[in-house]
Amino acid sequence: MMLGKRRRLTQLHAVQSEPSSPQTDTSRDQAVPPHGNSSTKSNKFFSAEMTIPSKLGSDFFNQSCISLARSFLGQILVRKLPDGRELRGRIVETEAYLGGEDKASHSSGGRQTPRNAAMFMKPGTLYVYQIYGIHFCMNVSSQGEGAAVLLRSLEPLQGLDTMRQLRSTQRKGTAKPLKDWELCNGPSKLCHALDINKTFDQRDL
């Protein structure tokens, strides 16, 4: 879906965030507009009194594409690796793709293929696709036929050394060491940093 416009529950999930600094808005005309002081405090799925983050339920994902893209800002994405280590990042940039009406979407014109099938599945389904034969992008389906939200950027919170190691496998040996903010500052970069690949496609976030 996404640059043109994109396993297990124990491996990847989103949790409610604790109060934090304001998040970054998305890019693109149909992307989420700037929020000023907005944060998850104004999100009906978040309570400022909560102290223990919990997994986001199905109701969270069952909203319009633009609304979901907005609601994702400030939430925490958690990736549990096979060895038990957890990687966490706060979602700071998203991008909404509105399905059939959106010419930049993989589902433009209602086009449905084996590749983009996840875009037509229930809200909260991951759509992971590959670009240039080596990179991946991760999206989450929303309400609306063929609509989904691209996760564009994370603020790394936990497991930064592991993220750096995972990113290094896709970089030239002479490349400069990555700064913390560079680990997940792009849709493909965050997939490399969290070790997300095509096997996550069509999974329930």
Secondary structure, DSSP 8 states (H G I E B T S, - for coil): --S-----TTTEEEE---S-S------STTS----TT--GGG-TT--TT--S--B--HHHHSS-HHHHHHHHTT-EEEEE-TTS-EEEEEEEEEEEE-GGG-TTSTTGGG---TTTGGGGSSTTBEEEEEETTTEEEEEEE-SSTT-EEEEEEEEEEE-HHHHHHHHHTTS-TTS----GGGSSSSHHHHHHHHT--GGGTT-B-
